[in-house]
Amino acid sequence: MRILIIHTFYQDPGGEDTVFQQETSLLAQDHEVLTVTFQNKKGWRGALQTVGSFWNIFAAQRVKEKINTFKPDIVHIHNTHYAAGPVIVRTIAKLGIPQVMTLHNFRLLCPSATLYHHNHLFLDSIHENFPWTAVRQKAFNNSTVKTFILALNYWVHRRIGTWKKVNRYITLSSFAKEIFVKSTLNLLPHLFAVKPNFVFPTPIAHKVTTPYFIYVGRLSEEKGILNLIDAFIGSDFKLQIIGGGPLEAVVNRRIKGQPNISYLGFKERDEILPLVADAQALLVPSICFEGMPITILEAYSVGTAVLCSNIGPLPELIATGKTGLTFDPHNKNDIIRSLTAWSTKMKDEKDEITKTCNTYYFSNFTPEINKEKLLAIYQDAIHDKKGNK
């Protein structure tokens, strides 16, 4: 199969970039794959890209040229915001090529993209034809103007039917699919396919469970890191924190003088996995709707349980009592309850949990399983495109 994959890189690297790179390398093992990438800029160049994203004829022409020379069987779009713009969807459709789009976030519904704003879940846009509430509350970059421009862009393309030209949308969870299906986007349910992310397996030589829990991720408000730290302060539980972000200074101040909490800074994947493998459990205390955290899949791949918040799609990733537990991330006592329940398990029970986590990974999140699901979605998109001609 000839596969053209399109992606726009954000100014700062993120999880969407990782998924794009992983899926590209995975598909290239057995298929002819070509990528077209765009890069978001900062400053006045970024401002021009934002305005131009309404109808980016330069991006459209670039995509058209690649399609005409490569002649793909399918086009897979990961991110159009904002250097490419939605018009490439119309270009691909006009050329008669089936296309698939992965919905890594909720930007088609809300300028916030995360359905999170001002330290709270922000769900108003889901049921609004135009996200006026998001504009009034400055849901994008805390700017009325920027939020309005972004909202208008996606609303215009909704009105002219751009999003109906995509043959299949990929959501990372059933939870996300339900939100899109019930929203004012008005797309048919069969257009959405659920396909989780994956990680490549990494052999870890030894796993000796030590009495610490671990957090790996961005240090930002929506990730729930401050609530987590508050739960650990004054407790007998040990916490190791890995990552960087806007709250790094706040985290350092908050844990100062707390001997049971350690901040290890930013680390590379090959440094992180052994620490995750030796932890009692990975903690994911997010207070926003996550997509599908790669860290959870990596924890399972090395046999480590996951304790996570009961918000959004995260409970879908937990087999309660077998691969982890869920808790209310806003409730300190509930976090402590989960930590206590997990810490007091007997060694033979923890050994069994390690095996279960590993089995869960190999049954759901391997490259081979992901490739099979992805190719099936491509075939559905191709079939539908032929049927609609």
N, C-alpha and C positions, 0 to 999 in steps of 0.2 A: 504494500500500500504506500502511496505517496502522500505524505502528511506535511502540511505547512502549519507551523505554530507561531502565533503572534503574541508578543508580550511587551508591555511598557514598564520599564523599571522606575520605581519611585526614587526620590532624591536620596533617601536612606534605605539600605538593603532591608528586606523583610521576608516573611514567610512565603508570600506569593512568589517571590523570586526563586526561592528554594524549590517550591513545587514545580515551577516552570522548568528549571534546570534538571531536576530529577526525572520528570516525565519525558523530557526531550531525550536525555541520555538513555532512558529505558526503551523508548520506542525505536531509537536509532540502532538498537541491537539487531532488529529483525526487519526494519522498514526503511524506506528512503525518507529522510526527514530534513526539512529546511526551516530555518527560523528567520523571522523578521522582528527586530526589536527596536524600541524607541526608548528615549531617556528623558525623564522630566528634569527641567532646569530650575535654577534658583534665580531670584532677582527679576530684572526686566525681561529676560528671555523666558522665564517661567510665566510671567504675566501675559506675554504674547502667545505662548502655547495655550494658556487657559482660554483666552479670547478666541483663538483659532480653533479650539477643540469643537466648537459648534459645527464646523464644516471644514475639516482640514483636508483641502484638496491635495496638498503635498503628500500627506500620509496615504491618502486614497490612491494617488498615482503610483506611489512606491509599492503598495500592496498589489495593485493591478499589474504592474510590470513583473513582479515575482510570480504571480499566478500564471501569467501568460507564458513565462519562460519555464517554470517548474511543472505546470499543469498538475496540480495536486488532486487527489481523490477526495480529500477532506481538508478543511481549515479549522484549526482549534485556536480560539482566542482566550487568553488568560486575563489580560487587563488592557483597557483602552484609555484609561484616565491618566493624564489628560493630553499627553503628547501626541497620541494617535487620534483619539476622538471616535465617537460612535459611527461616523460616516463610513468607516471601513467596513462595517457590517453591511451597509447598503451596496458598497462596491462589490463585495464578495457575492452577495445574492444576485446582483445584476449580471455577474459573470457565470452564474449558474452552478456555483460550487457549493456543496453542502457545508454547513458550518456548525460548530459546537462552541459554546462559551462556558467556561468555569466561573461560577459566582463565588468568588472568594470572600465577598462581603455583601452588604445590602445597599450599595450605592445606587442601584437602579430604582430603589424605593425612597432613599433618604440621603440628603447631602452629607449627613454625619458618617455614612458608610457603615458604622458600627452599631447603630441604634442605641448609642450611649452618648450622653451630653450632660455637662454640669454635674458630674459625679453620680448620675442616675441613669437607669434605662430610659430611653427616649423612643416611644413607639407611635407617636402621633402620625408620622408620615406614612405609616403602613396603610392607613385608611383614608388618607387625603388624596384627592386627585392632583392637587398641586401642594407641595409641602410648605404652606405659608407659615405654619408654626415653627418649623425649622429655621426659616428665614428670620422671623421675629426674634427667635432665641439665639441667632448667630451660631448655628450648629456646626458650621465648617470654619475652622480657623478663627473662631470667635469674631467673625466679620459678617455684617449684614450683606455687604456688596458681594463678597466672594460666595457666600451661601446662595444668594439669589442667582448669580451667574451660573453656578453649578446646577441648581435646581431647575432653572430655565432650560439649560442645555438638555438635561435628561427628560424633562417634560416635553420639550419640542419633539424629540425623537420618539417619545411615546405616542404623541399625537399623530405623527406622520407614519407610524407603523414600523419603525426601525427594529424594535425588539421582537416583532412578530416574524422577522425574516431569519432569525436564528432557528435552526432545525432541532437542536437539543441544548438544554441548559444542564450543567452539572452542579448540583449542590453537594456540600460535604456531609450533610446530615439530613435525616428525616425532619428534624425540627426546622431547619432552614427552608426545606422544600415546602413545608406547610405554611410558613410565613409568606413565601412568594405566591403560592397558589391562592391564598385567601386575601391577598393584597389588591389594591386598585390597578395593578399592572395588567390584570385581565388576560393572562395567558393560560392556555389549556393545561391541565395537570399532567397529561402524558408527555409534555415537552420537557419536564423536569426529571432527571435521573439522579439518584443518590449514589455517589462514589466517594468513599473516604480517601484521605491521603495515604501515603505509605512511607516507609523508611527502609533503607537497605540494611540487612542484618550485619551486626558487628560482633564478632566473637570476643567475649570477655573471659580471660583465662580462669579467674577465680572470683567467687562471690561470697564474701564473708559479711553477713548482715551486722552492721554496727548500730548502736543506739542513737542515730540522728535521722532527722527528716531533711529533705532537700527541696528548695525552690529554684527552678531554672526558668528565667524569662525576663521580660522587660520590666524595669522598675518604674511603673506608672500607675496612676490612680485606678484605672479600670481593671487592672490585674489583681487588685485586692491585696497587694503586698503589705500595706500598712495595717490593715485589719489582721492579717496573719501575724505580723510582728507583735501587735498588741496582745494577741492570744498567747504567744510564747513568753512574753515578759512576765517574770515572776513564777514561771512554771518550772518543772523538772525536765522538760523535754528540750532536746538540742535541735537547733535549726541551722542549716548552712544555706546561704543565699548566693546564687550565681546570676549575673546579668548586669545590664547597664540601662540607663534611661534618665528621664527628667527628675526622678525622685531619688537619685543616688545620694545626694547630699542629705536629704531628709532621712533616708534609711540609715546612713552612717550616724547621724545625730540620735536617731531613735534607739539604736542598738548599743550606743556607747554605755559602757559599764554593765552590759548584760553578758555574763560569761557563757551563757548557753546559746548565744546567737552569734554566728560568724558570717561576715560578708567577704566572699572570695573574689569579687570583681567579675570582669568579663573573661570567659575562657572559650577555647575552641572545642569543637565537638569531641575530638579524640581525648581531650582532658576531662570533659564533662561526663561521658558515659561510664567510666570506672567509678566515679563518685556516685552517680545515680545507681549503679549496680550494687554498691555497698550500703546504700541507704535503706532504712526501714520502708520508706515510701516516698514517692514524689508528691509534692503538694501543689495543687492548681486552684488557688482561691479566687478566681476571676469573678468580678461583679458585673461583667458585661456579657453579651452573647459572643462566645468564641466561634471561630470557624471550625477548625480541627487542629488543635495544638500538636505539632510534631513531637514535642517533648513527651507527651503521653505515649505515643506509639514507640518512641525510643525506650521509654521506661519498660514497657511490656516486652520489647525485644531483648532486654537484658534480664528479664524476670523480676522486675521491681513493681510492686503494687502502686496504685494511684489513689490518693485521697483528694477529691475535688469538690468544687461548689455544686450546688444543686440547681444551677441557673443555666437556661438555654440548652444547647445540645450535649453538654458534658455528661449528664447521666446516661446518655446512649452508649458511652464508651466504658461504662463501669458495670461489671457483673458483681452486684452487691455481695460483700462478704467473701467473694472468690478472687476478684482482681482488685478490689478496693472498696471504698466507701464514699458517700457524698455527705456534705454538710452545708449548713446555711452560712455563707461567708460573712454575713453581717452580724452573726451571733457568736460572740467569743466563747460562750459556754458550749455551743454546739461543736465548734472547732475542737475544743478541749476534749469533748466526748469522743470524737472520732479518733483523735490522737491516742487517747487512753485505750479505747477498744482495740486499736491496732497494736499498740505497744505490749498489751498484756496477753497476746496470743502465744501459745506454746511453740517451741522450736519445730516440732514435726508439722504443726499446722502452717507455720510460715514457709517451711520447705515445700509443702504441697501448694501453697499459694504461688511460690516462685515458678513451679512447674506449670500451673494453670495460666499465669500471665504469659509465659513463653508460648504455650499452646495457643492462647488467644491471639497472640501476635501472628503466629504462623498460619492461623486459620482465617485471618482477616486483613492483615496489613502488610503483606509481603509484596515485593515488586511484581512477582508472577501473577498474583491475584489481581493486583491493580491493573496490570497490562490487559488481562483478559476482560475485565469490566470496561476498561476504556475502549478497547477495540469493539466490544459489543455495542457501546453507545455510538461509536462512529458508524457502525453498520446500520443502526436504527436511523441515524440522521441521513445517511445515503439513501436508504430505502424510502424514507418520507419525502426526500427531495425528488426522487424519481417519480413517486406517486403523485406529486403535486404539479408535475410538468404538464 
